[in-house]
Amino acid sequence: MYLTTEFKQDIFEKHGRSKSTADTGSAESQIALFTRRISHLTDHLQSNKKDHATRLGLLKLVGKRRRLLDYLYKKDIERYRAIIAELNIRK
């Protein structure tokens, strides 16, 4: 599997709001995890162009990430700008 438990915990510790525990519920950690999954699926679709089921899953995942980013933009603009800069996501 491309996302092992250790890799997920590393993402949650790096991008979560709380550094002491694995913060899986914060918007930043979820956005970071979605970004990793989106990049993996994008690489997969470049080599498997006719995999339409994966393409649908990718579009749903991009929508989820967009909604979380919109929420973060409305809630706290500084956190939004920090996660955008950290993950190199552009609007």
N, CA and C of each residue as an Amber inpcrd file, in Angstrom:
protein
   273
   0.8480000  -1.1770000   0.0000000   0.0000000   0.0000000   0.0000000
   0.8890000   1.2340000   0.0000000   0.5050000   2.2320000  -0.7200000
   1.3350000   3.4160000  -0.8510000   1.2620000   4.3280000   0.3720000
   0.2160000   4.2050000   1.1930000   0.1000000   4.9970000   2.4190000
   0.1460000   4.0540000   3.6180000   1.3200000   3.8980000   4.1870000
   1.4540000   3.0570000   5.3680000   1.0490000   3.8560000   6.5960000
   0.8500000   3.1640000   7.6930000   0.4560000   3.8130000   8.9350000
   1.5240000   4.7910000   9.4090000   2.7870000   4.4030000   9.2620000
   3.8730000   5.2750000   9.6860000   3.9230000   6.5460000   8.8380000
   3.6770000   6.3990000   7.5460000   3.6910000   7.5570000   6.6570000
   2.5540000   8.5150000   6.9930000   1.3770000   7.9650000   7.2900000
   0.2370000   8.8020000   7.6730000   0.5230000   9.5400000   8.9700000
   1.0880000   8.8470000   9.9500000   1.3970000   9.4930000  11.2220000
   2.4360000  10.5890000  11.0370000   3.3740000  10.3720000  10.1380000
   4.3750000  11.4020000   9.8400000   3.7040000  12.6420000   9.2470000
   2.7630000  12.4370000   8.3380000   2.0180000  13.5610000   7.7480000
   1.2280000  14.2890000   8.8220000   0.5500000  13.5450000   9.7060000
  -0.2700000  14.1580000  10.7430000   0.5830000  14.9260000  11.7490000
   1.7670000  14.3990000  12.0860000   2.6460000  15.1100000  13.0120000
   3.2400000  16.3630000  12.3740000   3.5300000  16.2850000  11.0950000
   4.1470000  17.4160000  10.4120000   3.1520000  18.5440000  10.1460000
   1.9220000  18.2050000   9.7690000   0.9620000  19.2180000   9.3400000
  -0.1720000  19.4540000  10.3280000  -0.2680000  18.6460000  11.3890000
  -1.3460000  18.8200000  12.3490000  -1.1330000  20.0500000  13.2200000
  -2.1640000  20.4650000  13.8770000  -2.0740000  21.6430000  14.7420000
  -1.3490000  21.3180000  16.0260000  -1.5150000  20.1160000  16.5520000
  -0.8600000  19.7120000  17.7830000   0.3600000  18.8600000  17.4280000
   1.5240000  19.2680000  17.8870000   2.7530000  18.5520000  17.5360000
   2.9860000  17.3320000  18.4240000   2.3900000  17.3000000  19.6230000
   2.6670000  16.2030000  20.5440000   1.9350000  14.9140000  20.1580000
   0.7110000  15.0330000  19.6580000  -0.0580000  13.8410000  19.2900000
  -0.3880000  13.8910000  17.8030000  -0.7600000  12.7610000  17.2840000
  -1.1530000  12.7010000  15.8770000  -2.5370000  13.3280000  15.7470000
  -2.6080000  14.5040000  15.1740000  -3.8550000  15.2510000  15.0490000
  -4.4730000  14.9220000  13.6940000  -5.3590000  13.9340000  13.6730000
  -5.9270000  13.4780000  12.4080000  -7.1430000  14.2750000  11.9860000
  -7.7190000  15.0690000  12.8760000  -8.9670000  15.7430000  12.5730000
  -8.8280000  17.1640000  12.0880000  -7.6560000  17.7650000  12.2290000
  -7.5180000  19.1630000  11.8270000  -7.5810000  19.2850000  10.3050000
  -8.0240000  20.4330000   9.8650000  -8.1650000  20.6650000   8.4260000
  -6.8070000  20.5860000   7.7340000  -5.7600000  21.0930000   8.3800000
  -4.4290000  21.0750000   7.7660000  -3.9360000  19.6610000   7.5150000
  -4.1110000  18.7760000   8.5010000  -3.6270000  17.4110000   8.3290000
  -4.4370000  16.6650000   7.2710000  -5.7460000  16.9080000   7.2220000
  -6.5670000  16.2630000   6.2050000  -6.2160000  16.7720000   4.8150000
  -5.9620000  18.0640000   4.6840000  -5.5720000  18.6360000   3.3870000
  -4.2470000  18.0500000   2.9380000  -3.3040000  17.8930000   3.8720000
  -2.0050000  17.3100000   3.5260000  -2.1510000  15.8650000   3.0540000
  -2.9990000  15.1010000   3.7370000  -3.2200000  13.7100000   3.3420000
  -3.9060000  13.6350000   1.9830000  -4.9170000  14.4750000   1.7670000
  -5.5970000  14.4990000   0.4700000  -4.6340000  14.8950000  -0.6460000
  -3.7460000  15.8350000  -0.3720000  -2.7770000  16.2640000  -1.3850000
  -1.8530000  15.1200000  -1.7730000  -1.4260000  14.3370000  -0.7990000
  -0.5650000  13.1780000  -1.0870000  -1.3210000  12.1470000  -1.9230000
  -2.5860000  11.8950000  -1.5670000  -3.3850000  10.9320000  -2.3250000
  -3.6620000  11.4330000  -3.7370000  -3.9070000  12.7340000  -3.8900000
  -4.1630000  13.3130000  -5.2080000  -2.9340000  13.1850000  -6.0960000
  -1.7560000  13.4470000  -5.5450000  -0.5440000  13.3240000  -6.3650000
  -0.3030000  11.8730000  -6.7710000  -0.6090000  10.9240000  -5.8750000
  -0.4390000   9.5120000  -6.2100000  -1.4090000   9.0930000  -7.3160000
  -2.6730000   9.5160000  -7.1990000  -3.6620000   9.1530000  -8.2200000
  -3.3700000   9.8370000  -9.5530000  -2.8310000  11.0370000  -9.5210000
  -2.4680000  11.7270000 -10.7550000  -1.3650000  10.9690000 -11.4860000
  -0.3680000  10.4970000 -10.7450000   0.6880000   9.6870000 -11.3560000
   0.1250000   8.3950000 -11.9390000  -0.8080000   7.7750000 -11.2210000
  -1.4190000   6.5400000 -11.6990000  -2.1910000   6.7830000 -12.9990000
  -2.9190000   7.8890000 -13.0600000  -3.7410000   8.1590000 -14.2460000
  -2.9120000   8.5710000 -15.4560000  -1.7000000   9.0450000 -15.2390000
  -0.8480000   9.3700000 -16.3810000  -0.4150000   8.1140000 -17.1180000
  -0.2760000   7.0250000 -16.3820000   0.1200000   5.7780000 -17.0460000
  -1.0790000   4.8940000 -17.3960000  -2.2270000   5.1190000 -16.7690000
  -3.4350000   4.3300000 -17.0280000  -4.5600000   5.2650000 -17.4420000
  -4.5450000   5.6880000 -18.6660000  -5.4500000   6.7330000 -19.1370000
  -6.9170000   6.3000000 -19.1790000  -7.1900000   5.0080000 -19.2730000
  -8.5760000   4.5510000 -19.4040000  -9.1890000   4.0980000 -18.0770000
  -8.5390000   4.3990000 -16.9790000  -9.0420000   4.0220000 -15.6600000
 -10.0230000   5.0910000 -15.1840000 -11.2640000   4.9740000 -15.6340000
 -12.2630000   6.0060000 -15.3550000 -12.7630000   5.9680000 -13.9210000
 -12.7380000   4.8190000 -13.2780000 -13.1660000   4.7280000 -11.8860000
 -12.2040000   5.5140000 -10.9820000 -10.9280000   5.3980000 -11.2520000
  -9.9390000   6.1470000 -10.4900000 -10.0590000   7.6410000 -10.7720000
 -10.3740000   7.9860000 -12.0090000 -10.5480000   9.4000000 -12.3630000
 -11.7100000  10.0210000 -11.5750000 -12.7980000   9.2600000 -11.4140000
 -13.9300000   9.7470000 -10.6340000 -13.5400000   9.9170000  -9.1690000
 -12.8120000   8.9570000  -8.6410000 -12.3390000   9.0650000  -7.2640000
 -11.4250000  10.2580000  -7.0640000 -10.5810000  10.5320000  -8.0480000
  -9.6820000  11.6840000  -7.9840000 -10.4760000  12.9800000  -7.9660000
 -11.4900000  13.0770000  -8.8160000 -12.3020000  14.2900000  -8.8470000
 -13.0420000  14.5120000  -7.5330000 -13.5350000  13.4540000  -6.9200000
 -14.1950000  13.5760000  -5.6300000 -13.2150000  14.0270000  -4.5500000
 -12.0070000  13.5000000  -4.6120000 -10.9770000  13.8570000  -3.6350000
 -10.5570000  15.3150000  -3.7840000 -10.4460000  15.7770000  -5.0090000
 -10.1070000  17.1780000  -5.2550000 -11.2220000  18.0820000  -4.7210000
 -12.4650000  17.6620000  -4.8880000 -13.5890000  18.4310000  -4.3620000
 -13.5850000  18.5040000  -2.8410000 -13.2630000  17.3880000  -2.1860000
 -13.1700000  17.3730000  -0.7290000 -12.0890000  18.3330000  -0.2450000
 -10.9310000  18.2740000  -0.9120000  -9.8310000  19.1610000  -0.5250000
 -10.2200000  20.6200000  -0.7470000 -10.9080000  20.9040000  -1.8560000
 -11.3260000  22.2760000  -2.1450000 -12.2930000  22.7940000  -1.0730000
 -13.2280000  21.9260000  -0.6350000 -14.1680000  22.3340000   0.4060000
 -13.4580000  22.5960000   1.7310000 -12.4760000  21.7700000   2.0720000
 -11.7120000  22.0020000   3.2920000 -10.9090000  23.2960000   3.1980000
 -10.3350000  23.5560000   2.0230000  -9.5850000  24.8030000   1.8480000
 -10.5100000  26.0130000   1.9340000 -11.7060000  25.9060000   1.3740000
 -12.6720000  27.0070000   1.4690000 -13.0780000  27.2470000   2.9200000
 -13.2830000  26.1690000   3.6720000 -13.6130000  26.2880000   5.0850000
 -12.4960000  26.9990000   5.8380000 -11.2680000  26.5840000   5.5790000
 -10.1230000  27.1730000   6.2580000  -9.9530000  28.6330000   5.8680000
 -10.2590000  28.9690000   4.6280000 -10.1710000  30.3480000   4.1600000
 -11.1550000  31.2390000   4.9200000 -12.3720000  30.7250000   5.1350000
 -13.3850000  31.5000000   5.8500000 -13.0990000  31.5650000   7.3480000
 -12.5600000  30.4860000   7.8980000 -12.3610000  30.3790000   9.3390000
 -11.1240000  31.1410000   9.8090000  -9.9740000  30.9110000   9.1610000
  -8.7190000  31.5270000   9.5890000  -7.8020000  31.6710000   8.3740000
  -7.6870000  32.8910000   7.8770000  -6.9400000  33.1410000   6.6400000
  -5.4510000  32.8510000   6.7950000  -4.9120000  33.0340000   7.9860000
  -3.4770000  32.7860000   8.1990000  -3.1640000  31.2950000   8.1100000
  -4.0090000  30.4610000   8.6870000  -3.8060000  29.0120000   8.5720000
  -3.9340000  28.5690000   7.1190000  -4.8710000  29.1720000   6.3950000
  -5.0670000  28.8720000   4.9760000  -3.7990000  29.2060000   4.1890000
  -3.2740000  30.4070000   4.3970000  -2.0620000  30.8170000   3.6780000
  -0.8690000  29.9470000   4.0340000  -0.7780000  29.5290000   5.2970000
   0.3400000  28.6860000   5.7290000   0.2920000  27.3160000   5.0470000
  -0.8860000  26.7160000   4.9880000  -0.9790000  25.3740000   4.3890000
  -0.8040000  25.4380000   2.8790000  -1.2720000  26.5120000   2.2520000
  -1.0820000  26.6800000   0.8110000   0.4060000  26.7910000   0.4870000
   1.1220000  27.5840000   1.2790000   2.5520000  27.7660000   1.0390000
   3.3360000  26.4970000   1.3480000   2.9380000  25.7990000   2.3990000
   3.6740000  24.6130000   2.8180000   3.5360000  23.4630000   1.8240000
   2.3450000  23.3050000   1.2490000   2.0920000  22.1890000   0.3280000
   2.2370000  22.5700000  -1.1320000   2.5250000  23.8270000  -1.4100000
   2.6630000  24.3340000  -2.7840000   1.3940000  24.1030000  -3.5860000
   0.2610000  24.4220000  -2.9650000  -1.0320000  24.3540000  -3.6360000
  -1.3660000  25.7610000  -4.0630000  -1.8510000  25.9050000  -5.2590000
  -2.2690000  27.2360000  -5.6840000  -3.7320000  27.2000000  -6.0450000
  -4.3900000  28.3130000  -5.8470000  -5.8190000  28.3600000  -6.0880000
  -6.1100000  28.6070000  -7.5450000
